[in-house]
């Protein structure tokens, strides 16, 4: 009587001689290839590519606080940073400027400290302030970069605040 041996367990003459030419002809090789493919494809399929902290660009530390005027030199400011300008900057600019190039627009002190490229607001000089130049499109790139430009009324509000001395009010 003949004994039964499963076909997949039989060794061919070339396997027995150690001359197998296709490394994927063995089940363990298929599993290894599948694992390597899964490790390469799975992060991209799950939207995780580039999300690991070690792969992200480092966020620069907040700049040192620079003292700035707390009242308009001539008195009587018509635009308030806290009630008019800050909400406008937070709504339109803070998505990107929460530290890129060292620029934070979420507080008066950090806005007045400027960015790693220099001053952003020059109190009393709206046309010379980089903030206004970027909002108007006089300097490139025009801001905000990821959405439409601010309305003329919103830009005039920022210009007026700077022209009045950019007080912390």
C-alpha positions in Angstrom: 0.0 0.0 0.0 1.2 3.4 -0.9 1.5 6.2 1.8 -0.1 9.6 1.0 2.1 12.7 1.1 0.7 16.2 0.4 1.9 17.6 -2.8 3.1 20.9 -1.4 5.4 19.1 1.0 7.2 17.1 -1.6 10.6 18.4 -2.6 11.5 18.6 -6.2 14.8 17.3 -7.4 16.1 20.9 -7.7 15.0 21.8 -4.1 16.6 18.7 -2.8 19.8 19.6 -4.5 19.6 23.2 -3.1 19.1 24.7 -6.5 15.7 26.3 -6.2 15.5 29.3 -8.6 12.4 31.1 -7.4 12.6 32.2 -3.7 8.9 33.0 -3.7 8.0 29.3 -4.3 8.0 28.7 -0.6 5.2 29.9 1.7 7.5 31.6 4.2 8.9 33.8 1.4 5.4 34.8 0.4 4.6 35.8 4.0 7.8 37.9 4.3 7.1 39.6 1.0 3.5 40.4 2.1 4.8 41.9 5.4 7.3 44.1 3.6 4.6 45.3 1.2 2.2 46.0 4.1 4.7 48.1 5.9 5.4 50.1 2.8 1.8 50.7 1.8 -0.2 50.8 5.1 1.0 54.2 6.4 0.3 55.9 3.1 -3.1 54.3 2.9 -4.0 55.4 6.4 -2.9 59.0 5.7 -0.1 58.7 8.2 2.7 59.5 5.9 4.8 62.4 7.2 2.8 62.7 10.4 5.4 61.3 12.8 6.9 64.0 15.1 10.4 63.1 13.9 9.4 63.8 10.3 7.7 67.2 11.0 9.5 70.5 10.7 10.5 71.8 14.1 8.4 74.6 15.5 10.6 77.5 16.5 10.3 78.8 20.1 8.2 81.9 20.7 10.3 85.1 20.3 11.3 87.2 23.3 8.7 89.8 24.2 9.4 93.3 23.2 7.8 96.2 25.1 5.5 98.3 22.9 3.3 101.3 23.5 0.2 100.8 25.5 -1.5 104.1 24.4 -1.6 106.2 21.4 1.0 109.1 21.6 -1.8 111.6 20.8 -4.4 109.8 22.9 -7.8 108.4 22.0 -7.3 105.3 19.9 -10.3 104.4 17.6 -9.2 100.8 17.0 -8.7 98.3 19.7 -6.1 95.5 19.3 -8.0 93.2 21.7 -11.5 93.8 20.2 -10.8 94.6 16.6 -7.3 93.5 15.3 -6.6 90.4 17.3 -9.8 88.5 16.4 -9.2 89.4 12.7 -5.6 88.0 12.9 -6.6 84.9 14.8 -9.4 84.1 12.4 -7.4 84.7 9.2 -3.7 84.2 10.1 -3.2 82.0 13.2 -3.7 78.8 11.2 -0.3 79.2 9.6 1.3 81.8 11.8 1.4 79.9 15.0 5.1 79.7 14.9 6.2 79.4 11.2 9.3 81.5 10.8 8.9 82.4 14.4 5.8 84.6 13.8 2.9 84.3 16.3 -0.1 86.5 15.7 -2.2 85.2 18.6 -1.0 87.8 21.2 0.0 91.4 21.2 3.4 90.8 22.6 4.4 88.1 20.2 3.1 90.0 17.2 5.1 93.1 18.2 8.2 90.9 18.7 8.1 90.1 15.0 9.4 87.1 13.2 12.8 85.5 12.5 12.8 87.8 9.4 12.4 91.0 11.4 9.7 93.4 12.5 6.2 92.9 11.4 4.5 96.0 12.8 6.1 99.4 12.9 4.0 101.5 15.3 2.9 104.8 13.6 4.1 103.6 10.1 1.3 101.5 8.5 2.8 101.6 4.9 6.2 100.6 6.3 4.8 97.7 8.3 5.4 94.3 6.7 2.0 93.2 8.0 0.1 95.8 6.0 2.4 95.3 2.9 1.6 91.5 2.9 -2.1 92.1 3.5 -2.3 94.6 0.6 -0.2 92.5 -1.7 2.6 95.1 -2.0 5.0 92.4 -0.7 4.9 88.8 -1.8 3.5 86.4 -1.0 0.2 88.2 -0.3 -1.4 87.1 2.9 -3.4 85.2 3.9 -1.9 82.6 1.7 -4.3 79.8 2.1 -7.6 81.8 1.6 -8.8 84.9 -0.1 -7.5 88.3 0.7 -8.9 90.4 3.5 -11.5 93.0 2.6 -10.4 96.6 2.2 -12.3 97.5 5.3 -10.4 94.9 7.3 -7.1 96.1 6.0 -8.0 99.7 6.7 -8.8 98.6 10.3 -5.3 97.1 10.7 -3.7 100.2 9.1 -5.6 102.5 11.4 -4.5 100.6 14.5 -0.8 100.8 13.3 -1.1 104.5 12.4 -2.5 105.2 15.8 0.7 103.7 17.3 -0.3 100.1 17.5 -1.3 100.3 21.2 -2.0 97.3 23.4 -5.6 98.2 24.1 
